[in-house]
Amino acid sequence: MPEVDGFDEFYRGSRQRLLGFVYALTGNLAEAQDAVQEAYIRAWQRWSTVAGYDDPEAWVRVVASRIAVSRWRSLRSRARAYLRHGVDDSTPAPSTDTVAVVAALRQLPEEQRTALALYYLLGMPVTEVARETAAPVGTVKARLSRGRTALAGLLAVSDLEEAADA
């Protein structure tokens, strides 16, 4: 745990100035707050060293501005890559069946949904699902059975609704 002597006072005395400075650099209050928070975290972690500097606020200010600039450069690089490569059209839209299954899964209790997803989507054996969910094997089997039954009922209802609409 770093030595905390003086850090709270330093923080209270400098936070508004530093936030104003980084806000002026970024033009975005949320980005400025994130950068300043990260800079103060780093100062806190190194407070025994930073406190000994002639101007600890200058150190935090440099760190915060570097964080803000680094984030800006990262965003700029991503934007350039997007412009250069465009949207990835290789991902197909989900089928109507997939949308129906996902909508039905959302209506199931979380324990059943999790068991079904681990067992059917990830292909885990029942024993692995039991370990992953911290439930006995028998409970997992019951969740799978109840989930399948509920899912079949929900999907049958949506099939009936589609037939009625046609």
Residue pairs with C-beta under 8 A, 6 or more apart in sequence:
2 44
2 45
2 46
2 47
2 48
3 47
3 48
3 51
4 47
5 51
6 51
7 43
7 44
7 47
7 51
10 51
10 56
10 57
11 40
14 57
14 60
15 36
15 40
17 57
18 36
18 39
18 57
18 60
18 61
18 64
19 32
19 33
19 36
21 61
21 64
21 65
22 32
22 35
22 36
22 64
22 65
22 68
23 29
23 32
25 32
25 65
25 68
25 69
26 32
26 35
26 68
26 72
31 68
31 71
32 68
34 67
34 71
35 64
35 65
35 67
35 68
35 71
36 64
38 63
38 64
38 67
39 60
39 61
39 63
39 64
39 67
40 60
42 60
42 63
43 50
43 56
43 59
43 60
43 63
50 56
50 59
50 60
53 59
94 102
100 155
100 158
101 151
101 155
103 158
104 151
104 154
104 155
104 158
105 113
105 116
105 117
105 151
106 113
107 150
107 154
108 116
108 147
108 150
108 151
108 154
111 133
111 135
111 143
112 143
112 144
112 146
112 147
112 150
113 147
114 133
115 129
115 133
115 140
115 143
115 144
115 147
116 143
116 144
116 147
116 148
116 151
118 124
118 128
118 129
118 132
118 133
119 126
119 129
119 140
119 144
124 132
126 137
126 140
126 141
126 144
127 137
129 140
129 144
130 136
130 137
130 139
130 140
133 140
135 143
